[in-house]
Amino acid sequence: MPLLVDLNCDLGEGLTGDSAERDRELMSHISSCSIACGGHAGSADSMQWTVDAALQAQLRLGAHPSYPDRAQFGRVSIPMPLPALCASITEQVVALTEIIEVAGGKLRFVKPHGALYNDMAQDSSLASAVLQTIKAIDPSLSVMGLAGSLVGNLSQDLGVGFIGEAFADRRYLNNGHLAPRSEVGAVIHDSAEAVEQIISIVQRSEITSITGRLLSLHADTICVHGDTPGALSHLEHISAALKDAGFTVCAPQ
């Protein structure tokens, strides 16, 4: 049986032609992408361009909804009533779904962004509300969330597909959650370190936390943030290392 690894990026988050070209370069090294759909970034034009380019690259397509917070790029927790949040998530995902379907594609998964993603990994009420919202939009959609978090168990309980995600460019706390970006060393900038972390995950299902503790971690997909400085270098080195280790970058069918 071939050894397959799904690599994903969050795309469509920039506002310039340069960011669009960067996204296109990233697409040549990945197999799945999460597309910003208006909550923290993204517009009808950026969604259209990103969808067209991703379909051309034969990527698995996902939506990347967020707290409705463009000013802070969705990276701050927003205390808001769950019905209002779920209505916003529905609006974001449906907007992208319509663009994808007109282009002849299919939305396969939803990956919450930033603070919403992290909050869901620690708040079962929030996670349940978001999961049920996504299931109501389309029961065939899977949810991409932090591998090893409560989101996986809740997804199973609610009958929602779950894609456990690990990160090439982020360090982990001893409890398996992501180290806050504000913490020194939380973001991995060195491609060799990113490669080391990914090979550890795909070959041994383990990582080393930011304090040096060995943690067990099984993941279905590996993320490199598209807006991380050096993301393209990370992906070039990771894809080459995976190939050398006998893996093929490919999304599940």
C-alpha positions in Angstrom: 0.0 0.0 0.0 1.4 3.4 -0.9 2.4 5.8 1.8 0.3 8.9 1.4 0.4 12.3 3.1 -2.1 15.1 2.7 -0.4 18.5 2.9 -2.7 21.6 3.2 -2.4 25.4 3.2 -4.8 28.2 4.2 -5.2 30.3 1.0 -7.0 33.3 -0.4 -6.1 35.4 2.6 -4.1 38.1 0.9 -5.2 41.4 -0.8 -2.6 41.8 -3.5 -1.5 40.3 -6.8 1.7 39.2 -5.1 -0.2 37.1 -2.5 -2.2 35.5 -5.3 1.0 34.5 -7.1 2.4 33.2 -3.8 -0.7 31.1 -3.4 -0.3 29.7 -6.8 3.3 28.7 -6.0 2.2 27.0 -2.8 -0.5 25.0 -4.6 2.2 23.1 -6.6 3.4 21.4 -3.3 0.1 20.6 -1.5 -2.9 18.4 -2.0 -5.7 20.3 0.0 -6.4 23.9 0.7 -8.7 25.9 3.0 -10.0 29.0 1.3 -10.8 32.2 3.3 -14.4 33.1 2.8 -15.0 36.5 4.3 -14.8 36.2 8.1 -11.2 37.2 8.6 -10.1 37.7 5.0 -11.3 37.0 1.5 -13.8 38.5 -1.0 -15.9 37.3 -3.8 -13.0 38.0 -6.2 -10.4 36.3 -4.1 -12.6 33.3 -3.6 -13.2 33.0 -7.3 -9.5 33.3 -8.2 -8.4 30.8 -5.5 -11.1 28.3 -6.4 -10.2 28.4 -10.1 -6.5 28.0 -9.4 -7.1 25.2 -6.9 -9.3 23.3 -9.2 -6.6 23.7 -11.9 -4.1 22.3 -9.4 -6.5 19.4 -8.6 -6.6 20.2 -4.9 -9.2 19.0 -2.4 -11.2 22.2 -1.5 -12.1 23.3 2.0 -13.8 26.4 3.5 -11.9 28.5 6.1 -14.5 30.4 8.1 -13.7 32.6 11.1 -15.1 34.8 13.8 -16.4 37.8 11.8 -13.3 39.9 12.6 -11.4 41.2 9.6 -9.7 43.9 11.8 -7.8 41.4 13.8 -7.6 38.7 11.1 -9.7 36.3 13.2 -6.9 35.7 15.7 -8.8 37.0 18.7 -11.6 35.3 20.5 -14.9 37.1 20.0 -17.6 36.7 22.7 -20.8 36.5 20.7 -24.0 34.6 20.9 -23.7 31.2 19.3 -26.7 31.7 17.0 -25.1 34.8 15.6 -21.7 33.0 15.2 -23.3 30.0 13.5 -25.2 32.3 11.1 -22.0 34.0 10.2 -20.3 30.6 9.6 -23.2 29.5 7.4 -23.0 32.7 5.4 -19.3 32.3 4.8 -19.4 28.6 3.9 -22.4 29.0 1.6 -20.8 31.9 -0.2 -17.7 29.8 -1.0 -19.8 26.7 -1.8 -21.8 28.6 -4.5 -18.6 29.8 -6.2 -17.1 26.3 -6.1 -20.2 24.6 -7.6 -20.5 27.2 -10.4 -16.8 26.4 -11.2 -17.6 22.7 -11.4 -16.0 21.7 -8.1 -17.1 20.3 -4.8 -16.5 21.6 -1.3 -15.1 18.7 0.8 -14.4 20.0 4.3 -14.6 23.0 6.6 -11.6 24.2 8.6 -12.3 26.9 11.2 -9.7 29.7 11.3 -7.5 31.1 14.0 -9.1 31.8 17.3 -12.2 29.9 16.4 -10.2 26.8 15.6 -8.3 27.1 18.9 -11.4 27.9 20.9 -13.2 24.8 19.5 -10.4 22.6 20.7 -11.1 23.6 24.3 -14.8 24.5 24.4 -17.2 21.6 23.8 -20.3 23.8 23.7 -18.8 26.0 21.0 -17.4 23.0 19.1 -20.8 21.2 19.1 -22.6 24.3 17.9 -20.1 24.8 15.0 -20.1 21.1 14.1 -23.9 21.0 14.0 -24.0 24.1 11.8 -21.6 22.6 9.3 -23.6 19.3 9.3 -26.8 21.4 8.6 -25.1 23.1 5.6 -24.1 19.8 4.1 -24.0 16.4 5.9 -21.2 15.2 3.6 -18.8 17.9 4.8 -16.0 16.9 7.1 -14.5 19.2 9.7 -10.7 19.7 9.9 -9.6 20.3 13.4 -6.7 19.9 15.8 -5.6 16.3 15.9 -6.1 14.8 19.4 -8.5 17.5 20.5 -12.1 17.1 21.8 -13.3 18.1 18.3 -12.6 14.7 17.0 -14.6 12.9 19.6 -17.5 15.3 19.3 -17.5 14.9 15.5 -17.8 11.2 15.9 -20.7 11.6 18.4 -22.5 14.0 16.0 -21.9 11.9 12.9 -19.6 14.5 11.3 -16.5 13.4 9.4 -13.3 14.5 11.1 -9.9 15.3 9.6 -7.2 15.5 12.4 -4.7 18.2 11.6 -1.1 18.7 12.7 1.2 21.6 11.9 4.6 21.9 10.3 5.2 25.5 11.3 3.9 25.6 14.9 5.1 24.3 18.2 2.9 22.4 20.7 2.3 22.8 24.4 2.6 19.8 26.7 -1.2 19.3 26.6 -1.1 18.9 22.8 -2.6 22.3 22.0 -0.8 24.8 19.8 1.6 27.2 21.6 0.2 30.7 21.4 1.8 32.8 18.6 2.8 35.3 21.3 5.1 32.7 22.9 8.7 32.8 21.9 9.4 29.9 19.6 5.8 29.1 18.9 6.2 29.6 15.1 8.8 27.5 13.3 10.7 29.6 10.8 13.5 27.2 10.0 12.6 24.8 7.2 14.9 22.0 8.6 13.0 22.1 11.9 9.7 22.0 10.0 10.8 18.9 8.1 12.0 17.3 11.3 8.6 17.8 12.9 6.7 16.5 10.0 8.8 13.4 9.5 8.4 12.6 13.2 4.6 12.9 12.8 4.2 10.8 9.6 6.7 8.1 10.5 6.3 7.8 14.3 3.0 9.6 15.2 4.8 11.8 17.7 6.2 15.3 18.2 8.4 17.1 20.7 6.6 19.9 22.6 8.0 23.4 23.0 9.5 22.3 26.3 11.0 19.2 24.9 8.4 16.6 26.0 7.7 13.8 23.6 3.9 13.7 22.7 1.9 11.1 20.8 0.1 12.6 17.8 -1.7 10.9 15.0 -2.8 13.2 12.1 -4.7 12.9 8.9 -3.3 16.0 7.3 -0.4 18.4 7.7 -0.7 22.1 7.5 1.8 24.8 6.5 0.2 28.2 7.0 0.3 30.1 3.7 1.0 33.4 5.5 3.9 32.1 7.5 7.2 33.8 6.4 9.1 31.2 4.5 6.0 29.0 3.8 7.1 28.2 0.2 10.6 27.2 1.5 9.0 25.0 4.1 6.8 23.2 1.6 9.7 22.7 -0.9 11.8 21.1 1.8 8.9 19.1 3.3 7.7 17.7 0.0 11.3 16.7 -1.0 11.9 15.1 2.4 8.6 13.2 2.2 9.5 11.9 -1.3 12.9 10.8 0.0 11.2 8.9 2.8 8.9 7.1 0.4 5.7 9.2 0.8 3.5 10.6 -1.8 1.7 13.9 -1.3 -2.0 13.2 -2.1 -5.4 14.0 -0.6 -7.8 11.1 0.3 -10.4 10.5 -2.3 
